[in-house]
């Protein structure tokens, strides 16, 4: 598995299992050595994808504004 900063194998597995439980992803286990597991979006997950994509797009477009707001807030709190 490729490394993702700040994400452990355990936490990733836990999130994927929760998504499977919610019906957003399906999990297929292949009998191989080493074991191989594949996850895929279900139709419910594909329906949700449009919303999560919109949120990700908004986040990228507004990241500088959010960071500026955090900086302004932190400065006010520091002064108080």
OpenMM code with the backbone's topology and positions (N, CA, C; nanometers):
from openmm import Vec3, app, unit

residues = "UNK UNK UNK UNK UNK UNK UNK UNK UNK UNK UNK UNK UNK UNK UNK UNK UNK UNK UNK UNK UNK UNK UNK UNK UNK UNK UNK UNK UNK UNK UNK UNK UNK UNK UNK UNK UNK UNK UNK UNK UNK UNK UNK UNK UNK UNK UNK UNK UNK UNK UNK UNK UNK UNK UNK UNK UNK UNK UNK UNK UNK UNK UNK UNK UNK UNK UNK UNK UNK UNK UNK UNK UNK UNK UNK UNK UNK UNK UNK UNK".split()
positions = [
    Vec3(0.0841, -0.1176, 0.0000),
    Vec3(0.0000, 0.0000, 0.0000),
    Vec3(0.0885, 0.1237, 0.0000),
    Vec3(0.0572, 0.2234, -0.0849),
    Vec3(0.1375, 0.3457, -0.0852),
    Vec3(0.1182, 0.4232, 0.0443),
    Vec3(0.2238, 0.4941, 0.0845),
    Vec3(0.2159, 0.5748, 0.2061),
    Vec3(0.1322, 0.6993, 0.1810),
    Vec3(0.0484, 0.7316, 0.2784),
    Vec3(-0.0286, 0.8557, 0.2767),
    Vec3(0.0023, 0.9246, 0.4088),
    Vec3(0.0555, 1.0458, 0.4004),
    Vec3(0.0959, 1.1169, 0.5216),
    Vec3(-0.0154, 1.1193, 0.6249),
    Vec3(0.0164, 1.0760, 0.7468),
    Vec3(-0.0765, 1.0835, 0.8588),
    Vec3(-0.1838, 0.9768, 0.8617),
    Vec3(-0.1828, 0.8830, 0.7683),
    Vec3(-0.2853, 0.7789, 0.7647),
    Vec3(-0.2181, 0.6444, 0.7894),
    Vec3(-0.2625, 0.5767, 0.8932),
    Vec3(-0.2076, 0.4445, 0.9228),
    Vec3(-0.2903, 0.3381, 0.8512),
    Vec3(-0.2313, 0.2227, 0.8334),
    Vec3(-0.3025, 0.1090, 0.7738),
    Vec3(-0.4277, 0.0792, 0.8547),
    Vec3(-0.4160, 0.0841, 0.9874),
    Vec3(-0.5295, 0.0542, 1.0750),
    Vec3(-0.6429, 0.1546, 1.0550),
    Vec3(-0.6102, 0.2851, 1.0502),
    Vec3(-0.7156, 0.3857, 1.0356),
    Vec3(-0.7798, 0.3780, 0.8967),
    Vec3(-0.7003, 0.3523, 0.7937),
    Vec3(-0.7552, 0.3382, 0.6600),
    Vec3(-0.8497, 0.2183, 0.6525),
    Vec3(-0.8094, 0.1068, 0.7087),
    Vec3(-0.8936, -0.0132, 0.7101),
    Vec3(-1.0242, 0.0145, 0.7826),
    Vec3(-1.0160, 0.0853, 0.8943),
    Vec3(-1.1359, 0.1179, 0.9723),
    Vec3(-1.2325, 0.2050, 0.8913),
    Vec3(-1.1812, 0.3052, 0.8227),
    Vec3(-1.2653, 0.3928, 0.7406),
    Vec3(-1.3286, 0.3135, 0.6269),
    Vec3(-1.2494, 0.2306, 0.5599),
    Vec3(-1.3031, 0.1508, 0.4489),
    Vec3(-1.4100, 0.0533, 0.4959),
    Vec3(-1.3902, -0.0069, 0.6108),
    Vec3(-1.4917, -0.0992, 0.6647),
    Vec3(-1.6209, -0.0246, 0.6975),
    Vec3(-1.6084, 0.0968, 0.7520),
    Vec3(-1.7270, 0.1772, 0.7810),
    Vec3(-1.7997, 0.2158, 0.6524),
    Vec3(-1.7236, 0.2513, 0.5484),
    Vec3(-1.7857, 0.2837, 0.4195),
    Vec3(-1.8550, 0.1613, 0.3597),
    Vec3(-1.7945, 0.0450, 0.3799),
    Vec3(-1.8571, -0.0801, 0.3338),
    Vec3(-1.9865, -0.1043, 0.4106),
    Vec3(-1.9824, -0.0844, 0.5393),
    Vec3(-2.1006, -0.1037, 0.6246),
    Vec3(-2.2134, -0.0096, 0.5834),
    Vec3(-2.1773, 0.1127, 0.5448),
    Vec3(-2.2761, 0.2117, 0.5027),
    Vec3(-2.3268, 0.1888, 0.3610),
    Vec3(-2.2657, 0.0944, 0.2905),
    Vec3(-2.3098, 0.0621, 0.1555),
    Vec3(-2.2496, 0.1505, 0.0479),
    Vec3(-2.1444, 0.2264, 0.0824),
    Vec3(-2.0827, 0.3173, -0.0137),
    Vec3(-1.9731, 0.2508, -0.0962),
    Vec3(-1.9098, 0.1473, -0.0417),
    Vec3(-1.8076, 0.0731, -0.1147),
    Vec3(-1.8333, -0.0764, -0.1002),
    Vec3(-1.7868, -0.1512, -0.1989),
    Vec3(-1.7896, -0.2971, -0.1897),
    Vec3(-1.6458, -0.3444, -0.1732),
    Vec3(-1.6304, -0.4568, -0.1079),
    Vec3(-1.4977, -0.5112, -0.0778),
    Vec3(-1.4873, -0.6501, -0.1372),
    Vec3(-1.3817, -0.6734, -0.2147),
    Vec3(-1.3572, -0.8046, -0.2740),
    Vec3(-1.2203, -0.8530, -0.2273),
    Vec3(-1.2173, -0.9736, -0.1715),
    Vec3(-1.0921, -1.0333, -0.1249),
    Vec3(-1.0516, -1.1397, -0.2259),
    Vec3(-0.9260, -1.1316, -0.2723),
    Vec3(-0.8732, -1.2283, -0.3678),
    Vec3(-0.7793, -1.3239, -0.2961),
    Vec3(-0.7949, -1.4544, -0.3211),
    Vec3(-0.7071, -1.5523, -0.2564),
    Vec3(-0.5690, -1.5505, -0.3213),
    Vec3(-0.4828, -1.4708, -0.2661),
    Vec3(-0.3480, -1.4576, -0.3209),
    Vec3(-0.2494, -1.4443, -0.2065),
    Vec3(-0.1239, -1.4602, -0.2370),
    Vec3(-0.0176, -1.4406, -0.1387),
    Vec3(0.0744, -1.3324, -0.1929),
    Vec3(0.0860, -1.2196, -0.1281),
    Vec3(0.0122, -1.1798, -0.0075),
    Vec3(-0.1346, -1.1526, -0.0403),
    Vec3(-0.2213, -1.1527, 0.0632),
    Vec3(-0.3642, -1.1304, 0.0388),
    Vec3(-0.3878, -0.9975, -0.0328),
    Vec3(-0.4856, -0.9976, -0.1219),
    Vec3(-0.5178, -0.8761, -0.1967),
    Vec3(-0.6651, -0.8429, -0.1766),
    Vec3(-0.6915, -0.7173, -0.1431),
    Vec3(-0.8279, -0.6711, -0.1223),
    Vec3(-0.8508, -0.5524, -0.2147),
    Vec3(-0.9666, -0.5501, -0.2767),
    Vec3(-0.9995, -0.4404, -0.3678),
    Vec3(-1.1317, -0.3777, -0.3239),
    Vec3(-1.1353, -0.2443, -0.3224),
    Vec3(-1.2562, -0.1709, -0.2877),
    Vec3(-1.3059, -0.0973, -0.4111),
    Vec3(-1.4378, -0.0872, -0.4244),
    Vec3(-1.4983, -0.0151, -0.5366),
    Vec3(-1.6229, 0.0571, -0.4864),
    Vec3(-1.6524, 0.1695, -0.5496),
    Vec3(-1.7747, 0.2407, -0.5150),
    Vec3(-1.8963, 0.1598, -0.5577),
    Vec3(-1.9981, 0.1600, -0.4740),
    Vec3(-2.1268, 0.1014, -0.5108),
    Vec3(-2.2082, 0.2087, -0.5817),
    Vec3(-2.3285, 0.1741, -0.6256),
    Vec3(-2.4128, 0.2764, -0.6887),
    Vec3(-2.4452, 0.3873, -0.5887),
    Vec3(-2.4641, 0.3526, -0.4630),
    Vec3(-2.4876, 0.4531, -0.3590),
    Vec3(-2.3651, 0.5425, -0.3428),
    Vec3(-2.2472, 0.4823, -0.3463),
    Vec3(-2.1228, 0.5583, -0.3370),
    Vec3(-2.1040, 0.6509, -0.4563),
    Vec3(-2.1415, 0.6049, -0.5753),
    Vec3(-2.1318, 0.6904, -0.6943),
    Vec3(-2.2287, 0.8075, -0.6845),
    Vec3(-2.3468, 0.7849, -0.6258),
    Vec3(-2.4410, 0.8951, -0.6042),
    Vec3(-2.3794, 1.0009, -0.5125),
    Vec3(-2.3110, 0.9580, -0.4078),
    Vec3(-2.2492, 1.0503, -0.3115),
    Vec3(-2.1255, 1.1182, -0.3696),
    Vec3(-2.0654, 1.0573, -0.4706),
    Vec3(-1.9421, 1.1102, -0.5282),
    Vec3(-1.9594, 1.2533, -0.5799),
    Vec3(-2.0726, 1.2837, -0.6381),
    Vec3(-2.0952, 1.4191, -0.6901),
    Vec3(-2.0862, 1.5225, -0.5791),
    Vec3(-2.1403, 1.4898, -0.4627),
    Vec3(-2.1368, 1.5833, -0.3498),
    Vec3(-1.9957, 1.5967, -0.2929),
    Vec3(-1.9277, 1.4854, -0.2766),
    Vec3(-1.7931, 1.4925, -0.2205),
    Vec3(-1.6968, 1.5607, -0.3160),
    Vec3(-1.7175, 1.5420, -0.4457),
    Vec3(-1.6349, 1.6108, -0.5460),
    Vec3(-1.6588, 1.7615, -0.5387),
    Vec3(-1.7845, 1.8016, -0.5238),
    Vec3(-1.8166, 1.9448, -0.5130),
    Vec3(-1.7518, 2.0049, -0.3887),
    Vec3(-1.7542, 1.9335, -0.2771),
    Vec3(-1.6918, 1.9828, -0.1541),
    Vec3(-1.5407, 1.9934, -0.1726),
    Vec3(-1.4799, 1.8937, -0.2359),
    Vec3(-1.3349, 1.8979, -0.2604),
    Vec3(-1.2994, 2.0145, -0.3515),
    Vec3(-1.3790, 2.0372, -0.4564),
    Vec3(-1.3536, 2.1499, -0.5467),
    Vec3(-1.3649, 2.2825, -0.4727),
    Vec3(-1.4688, 2.2961, -0.3902),
    Vec3(-1.4875, 2.4185, -0.3125),
    Vec3(-1.3685, 2.4386, -0.2183),
    Vec3(-1.3230, 2.3312, -0.1541),
    Vec3(-1.2112, 2.3400, -0.0593),
    Vec3(-1.0839, 2.3875, -0.1283),
    Vec3(-1.0557, 2.3332, -0.2451),
    Vec3(-0.9367, 2.3758, -0.3195),
    Vec3(-0.9487, 2.5221, -0.3623),
    Vec3(-1.0664, 2.5611, -0.4083),
    Vec3(-1.0868, 2.6982, -0.4557),
    Vec3(-1.0792, 2.8003, -0.3434),
    Vec3(-1.1115, 2.7595, -0.2214),
    Vec3(-1.1199, 2.8527, -0.1093),
    Vec3(-1.0151, 2.8304, -0.0011),
    Vec3(-0.9176, 2.7455, -0.0282),
    Vec3(-0.8161, 2.7136, 0.0736),
    Vec3(-0.7436, 2.8380, 0.1229),
    Vec3(-0.7063, 2.9281, 0.0333),
    Vec3(-0.6341, 3.0497, 0.0740),
    Vec3(-0.7212, 3.1357, 0.1644),
    Vec3(-0.8489, 3.1465, 0.1336),
    Vec3(-0.9397, 3.2261, 0.2174),
    Vec3(-0.9567, 3.1638, 0.3558),
    Vec3(-0.9654, 3.0314, 0.3606),
    Vec3(-0.9788, 2.9624, 0.4889),
    Vec3(-0.8529, 2.9831, 0.5731),
    Vec3(-0.7355, 2.9696, 0.5112),
    Vec3(-0.6098, 2.9900, 0.5845),
    Vec3(-0.5977, 3.1339, 0.6331),
    Vec3(-0.6417, 3.2293, 0.5513),
    Vec3(-0.6381, 3.3702, 0.5925),
    Vec3(-0.7319, 3.3930, 0.7109),
    Vec3(-0.8498, 3.3338, 0.7066),
    Vec3(-0.9449, 3.3471, 0.8174),
    Vec3(-0.8883, 3.2857, 0.9452),
    Vec3(-0.8225, 3.1714, 0.9329),
    Vec3(-0.7593, 3.1092, 1.0504),
    Vec3(-0.6517, 3.1994, 1.1088),
    Vec3(-0.5695, 3.2576, 1.0203),
    Vec3(-0.4639, 3.3470, 1.0665),
    Vec3(-0.5207, 3.4683, 1.1377),
    Vec3(-0.6268, 3.5275, 1.0825),
    Vec3(-0.6900, 3.6438, 1.1451),
    Vec3(-0.7498, 3.6060, 1.2795),
    Vec3(-0.8137, 3.4920, 1.2865),
    Vec3(-0.8721, 3.4448, 1.4124),
    Vec3(-0.7637, 3.4225, 1.5165),
    Vec3(-0.6586, 3.3507, 1.4778),
    Vec3(-0.5492, 3.3214, 1.5707),
    Vec3(-0.4862, 3.4504, 1.6227),
    Vec3(-0.4719, 3.5511, 1.5355),
    Vec3(-0.4149, 3.6802, 1.5769),
    Vec3(-0.5044, 3.7486, 1.6786),
    Vec3(-0.6366, 3.7445, 1.6557),
    Vec3(-0.7296, 3.8048, 1.7523),
    Vec3(-0.7244, 3.7340, 1.8864),
    Vec3(-0.7202, 3.6010, 1.8839),
    Vec3(-0.7165, 3.5228, 2.0073),
    Vec3(-0.5869, 3.5494, 2.0828),
    Vec3(-0.4784, 3.5600, 2.0093),
    Vec3(-0.3477, 3.5859, 2.0700),
    Vec3(-0.3444, 3.7215, 2.1381),
    Vec3(-0.4122, 3.8199, 2.0801),
    Vec3(-0.4156, 3.9552, 2.1379),
    Vec3(-0.4985, 3.9593, 2.2653),
    Vec3(-0.5993, 3.8750, 2.2736),
    Vec3(-0.6917, 3.8785, 2.3896),
    Vec3(-0.6321, 3.8251, 2.5160),
] * unit.nanometer
topology = app.Topology()
chain = topology.addChain("A")
for resn in residues:
    res = topology.addResidue(resn, chain)
    for name in ("N", "CA", "C"):
        topology.addAtom(name, app.Element.getBySymbol(name[0]), res)
